[in-house]
Amino acid sequence: MLLYKKWKLLLGTVIGIIAGLLSSFILADFSIWKSYSSAMKIHGLIKLGVIKSQPRTDVVYPKVIEGMTNLPDAMNVPKLTTSLMYLFNRFFDIKLYPNMLIILLALVFIVLCAFIFKYRKFNSSTDLVFLLSSFMVLISEYFIPAYRNSYADVQWIMPLALIIILSEEEFILSNKINVLLVLSLLLMSGFNWVSWGLFIGSFLIVIYATMMTVFVVKKSTHKASIES
């Protein structure tokens, strides 16, 4: 929003954030944020293997949960974290602590902002700004020092929908990289029919969204130049 000088959108965003924070202070005191921060630090250390945790086996579910009697018998949802912290720890035996993750995220944002600055046009649509903003938010989720469940991938619907809106129909339908999108959706369907399917599918959709976002930004710059 700063790079595109969308001041009204920025003002509305700031007001929304402040209102959200103030409402949480009204409903609960500041201690709830301290508790959340402490819990996230411990959660991150557990996922790094610094703190050992033992799953509880003595949990007894009530017979009726929210008016239903079959909830305890539901099939377990496939779980696989897709955070970079887990990726480096699992495959390279490298422990990425929060400070390092923040530095890496900052470097990624610098690259993204440099790209946006190069191709920005001040008369670009709000849809484009919202696409880039949501893309950056979702990318930042992979840098959290905690567990990132695969069900978070459903949030990619928003930037994918904006990509369709901002792209030409012919390009969307004929683009060969749509294979990545279809494959990622099949792998993330909720069934473990391929080993590491959820993990692979999550990063395939990131690659697809990144490539398409780059195209949309470059295309918007070319279109704005022609119109001007």
N, C-alpha and C positions, 0 to 999 in steps of 0.2 A: 504493500500500500504506500509506503514511503517512496519507493523507487518510481512508482507510477503517479505519485502525487494525488492519490485518491483521498483527499482530506476528509470528506464527509463519511466515507466508509471507515476510515481510520478513527474518526471521532466516535462513530457508533460502536465500533469494536471496543474502544477504551471504556466507554460508558457501560457497555455490557459486562466487561471484565470486572470493573469496579463494583457494579451492582451485584454481580455474583459473589464477590468476596464479602461485601458488606452484609448481604443476606445470610451468608454462612456465619458471620460474627454475631448476627442478631439471633439466629436459631441456636447457635452453640458458641462457646467462648474460644479463645485462641488455642486452648489446650488440645482441641481436636486436630489442629494442623500439626502441632508438636508430636502427637501420637501417630499421625499418618506418616510423618517424616521418619520417625523412629522405626515404625513398622517396615517401611520401604527399605531402609538401610539394612535391617536384619534380613529381610527377604532377599535382597541382592547378595549378601554374604552367604546365605544358604545356597543360592543358585551357583555361586562361585566355588562352593565346597569348603569355604573357610569355616563356616559353622555347620556342624553335622545336625541333621534333623531326623527324627524317627516318626514315620506316619502312625497315627493312632489306629488301633485295631479294636478298641473297646467302645466304639460309637454305636449306640442303639437308636435306630430311628423310630419315631412314633408310628403307630399303625395308620393314622390318618394325618396327611400333610396337605394343608390348604384344601381340605374337603375331598382329597383323593386318596385312595388306598394302594395304588400301584406305583407311586413315584419312587419308593426305594428300590423297586425292581427294574427301573429303567436301564437301558443299555448305556454303558460308559461312553462318553464322547471322546474320540481320539484326541490326545493332547500332545502337542509338540511345540516347544518355544522357538520362536524365530528371531530372537534378539541377537545382536552382534556379540554381546557378552557371552551368550551360550555358544555361539558359533566358534569363536576363538578358543574358548575353554574346552569345548568338546573335540574339535578337530586339530587344533594346534597347541593345546595345553598352555595357552596364554591367558592370564587372568586380566581382564580389562576392568579396572576399578572406576567408580563414578567420575573422578577427575579426568581420567584418560578418555572416557566416553564423551564428556563435555567438550574436550579439545577436538576430538575427531568430528563431532557434530558441528562445531564451529567452523572447521575447515570445509566441511561439506556445504555449509550455508554460504561461506565466502565464495566458493566456486559457483553455486547457484545464483547468488546475487550478482556476481561478475557477468554471468551469462545473461541474466535478465537486463542488466544495465547496458550491455552491448546491443541487445535487440529491442529494447523498450521503445514504445511510441506513446506519448502522453494521451493520445486520443483512442487508446485501446479500450476495449469494452470491460465492464466490471466483471463479466463472466470470466475473462482471461485472468484478471487479478485474483478472483476467487479460486480458479483452477490452480494457479501457482501457490496460493496460500495453503489450500487444502493439501496439495502435493507435499509441501514442505513440512506441514504438521504430521502427515502420515509417515514420511521418511524419518522424522525425529523419533517416532515410536520404536524403531529398530535399535535406537541407541539408549533405551532405558535400562538402568541397572537392575532389572527385575524380570519376572516371567512375562513374556508376550505370547498370549494364547493365539492359536490359529483363528479363533472366531473373530478376532479383531480385523481380519482381512476383508470382512464384509463392508468396512468403511470405504474401501476403494471404489465402491459403486458411485460415490459422489464425483471424484475426478474423472472417472471413466465416462460418466454421463455428460460431463462438461466437455470432454474431448470430442464426443459425438456431436454435441451442439455446435462446437466451434470448428468442426472439420467439414469438408465437402463430402457429400454422400458418396460420390464415385470413389474418392480416396479411401474412405472407411471400408467400403464393400470389397474393393479390389486389392487392398494392402496385404502383402504376403505375411507380414508380422502378426496378422490376426491369428496365425497358427499358435503363437505364444499365448494369446489370450484364451483360446479354446482349450489348449492343453492345460493351462493353469486352472481353469474352471473345472475341468474333469478331475484333476489331481486333488482339488480342494472340495470335492463334492461331499465329503464327510465319511467316506468309506476308505479304509486302508487297503485298497486293492493293488497298490504299488508301494514298495518299501520306500519310506521317506517321501511319500507323495505329497503330504501337506507341506512339508518343508520346501521341497522343490517348487511346488505350485505357488507358494507365497512369494518366492523370489522371482519367479517367472512373470508374475503380474506386476512386480516392481519394475522389472526390465521393460515390459511392454508399456507401462504407464510413463516411464521416463522417456522412452523413444518417441512416443506419441506427443508428450508434452513439449519436447524439443521441437518437433515438427510444427505444432500449433503456434508456438511462440514465433518461430521463423516465418511461418506463413502469415501471421497477423502483421508482422513488420513489413513484409512485402506488399500486403494488401493496403496497409495504411500509407505506404509510400506512393502507390499508384493513385489512391484517392486524393492525396495531398497535391 
